């Protein structure tokens, strides 16, 4: 049985030379959470399986992710690192991997140019090509109201999931389930799936969204957006069968140490690396 992964996420504002980690609610209300190099080192020492570092303003401001921050971060961190934000061309993938990253996540650029996923997977391998999907619920009265979408029934009613770009600033009308399948076909090796409705709310992952995407693709799905306690992570694994669970606030602000989360999962029958 494959082990389930626990992944701290560093949402970074890299406009300052050393970078700074921030955390928001539904992609807004941003507050400072720490230094990316210090936090990444701490999480590595605490037993994280991977770390995701996202430059959350790079695509919107058309800036590249700062390579020197990644280089410093990976000097003392020896677990897989996924970098996202401003990954727009194949050269960005190779630049980040040379800096020490293991994977790159792209969202906006892939929607603008889907062939980027195919081109990148040929150069760096599909295992290094992660598709970021930031999705928001769009409710309808019944499935016939959105005949061209994958409408599912949730505990709050019928909805489909709308993909956003530019850090949640713009919506595309693209169905997230269809898009995940297409990205897999194009060469993506993993899905980093964030619920915009859940982001920062601590009300739990969007399990219906995560399960729908996980059922639609064969590649690993990372659940993201909304974790507030270890039970939420357990649900991501047992209800939606995600391959990994990503969290930020509960780790940044020392609410639940990684080791505590992993022991809780182990006690509840989830195979994790201790």
KAFEN-V913607 format. One record per pair of residues at least 6 apart in sequence whose ideal C-beta (glycine too) atoms are under 6 Angstrom apart, sorted by the first residue. I is the first residue (numbers start at 1). J is the second residue. Records with the same first field share a line. If there is no record, write none. Layout:
BEGIN
I: J / J
END
This chain:
BEGIN
1: 271
3: 271 / 272 / 273
4: 237 / 270 / 272
5: 49 / 50 / 244
6: 49 / 258
7: 50 / 52 / 244 / 246
8: 43 / 48 / 51 / 251
9: 52 / 246 / 248
10: 21 / 36 / 39 / 53
11: 22 / 54 / 56
12: 19 / 21 / 36 / 53 / 55
13: 20 / 22
14: 55 / 66 / 69
19: 36 / 69
21: 33 / 34 / 36 / 39
22: 30 / 32 / 33
23: 33 / 248 / 249
24: 30 / 200
25: 200
26: 199
27: 168 / 199
33: 252
36: 73
37: 72 / 73
40: 51 / 73 / 77
41: 76
43: 51
44: 77 / 79
46: 258
47: 258 / 259
48: 258
50: 79 / 80
51: 81
52: 82
53: 83
54: 84 / 85
55: 65 / 85 / 86
56: 167
58: 65 / 85 / 86
59: 86 / 108 / 166
60: 166 / 167 / 169
63: 86
64: 86
65: 83 / 85 / 86
67: 99
70: 83 / 99 / 100 / 101
71: 99 / 100
74: 81 / 100
80: 102
81: 101 / 102
82: 103 / 105 / 130
83: 96 / 101 / 104
84: 105 / 132
87: 104 / 106
88: 109
90: 119 / 120 / 123
93: 104 / 120 / 124
96: 104
103: 128 / 130
105: 130 / 132 / 192
107: 132
108: 165 / 166
109: 116
110: 116 / 117 / 131
111: 165
114: 186
117: 129 / 183 / 186 / 187 / 188
118: 186 / 187
120: 129
121: 129 / 187
126: 187 / 189
127: 189
129: 187 / 188 / 189
130: 190 / 192
131: 183 / 188 / 191
132: 192
133: 176 / 193
134: 164 / 168 / 194 / 196
135: 161 / 163 / 176
136: 162 / 196 / 197
137: 159 / 197
138: 159 / 160 / 162
139: 157 / 159
140: 146 / 158
143: 151
146: 160
149: 160 / 175
150: 160 / 175 / 177
151: 158 / 160
152: 212
154: 208
160: 175
161: 176 / 209
162: 171
163: 172 / 174 / 176 / 179
164: 171
168: 196
177: 212 / 216
180: 191 / 213 / 216 / 217
181: 216
184: 217 / 219
189: 219
190: 219 / 220
191: 221
192: 222
193: 213 / 221
194: 224 / 225
195: 206 / 209 / 225 / 226
198: 206 / 225 / 226
199: 225
201: 226
202: 228
203: 226
204: 226 / 232
205: 223 / 226 / 232 / 236
207: 235 / 239 / 240
210: 223 / 240 / 242
211: 240
213: 221
214: 221 / 240 / 241
220: 243
221: 242 / 243
222: 244 / 246
223: 236 / 242 / 245
224: 246
227: 233 / 247
230: 256 / 261 / 264
233: 245
234: 268
236: 242 / 245
237: 270
250: 256
262: 272 / 274
265: 272
266: 272
END
